[in-house]
Amino acid sequence: MSEDDAIHPPHAPRLREHVGMIRWQRTGDGDWSAETARGQYVGGDSHCWRVRLYSGIELEYDLEVWAPFQ
């Protein structure tokens, strides 16, 4: 398993599969802050996923910044 395998999932989920996305960022005071999004996978590849949020909005998530979670 290479470092790239750990960063990028080996394959995208099935269409309409429910997914969660998370990204961690440093705040101004040095603490970590997490942002999450949940919805259904609607397309993409091993570098960028399109997710239709439960609110109906469809967004792209760069897997260099965001990571899938269950």
ChimeraX attribute file (.defattr): number of C-alpha atoms within 10 A of each C-alpha:
attribute: neighborCount
match mode: 1-to-1
recipient: residues
	/A:1	5
	/A:2	6
	/A:3	7
	/A:4	9
	/A:5	10
	/A:6	9
	/A:7	15
	/A:8	18
	/A:9	15
	/A:10	11
	/A:11	9
	/A:12	17
	/A:13	18
	/A:14	12
	/A:15	12
	/A:16	13
	/A:17	12
	/A:18	17
	/A:19	18
	/A:20	17
	/A:21	19
	/A:22	17
	/A:23	16
	/A:24	13
	/A:25	12
	/A:26	10
	/A:27	10
	/A:28	7
	/A:29	6
	/A:30	8
	/A:31	8
	/A:32	10
	/A:33	10
	/A:34	10
	/A:35	10
	/A:36	13
	/A:37	18
	/A:38	18
	/A:39	21
	/A:40	20
	/A:41	23
	/A:42	20
	/A:43	16
	/A:44	16
	/A:45	15
	/A:46	15
	/A:47	16
	/A:48	17
	/A:49	21
	/A:50	17
	/A:51	27
	/A:52	21
	/A:53	18
	/A:54	12
	/A:55	8
	/A:56	10
	/A:57	9
	/A:58	15
	/A:59	15
	/A:60	14
	/A:61	20
	/A:62	15
	/A:63	19
	/A:64	12
	/A:65	14
	/A:66	21
	/A:67	17
	/A:68	18
	/A:69	11
	/A:70	8
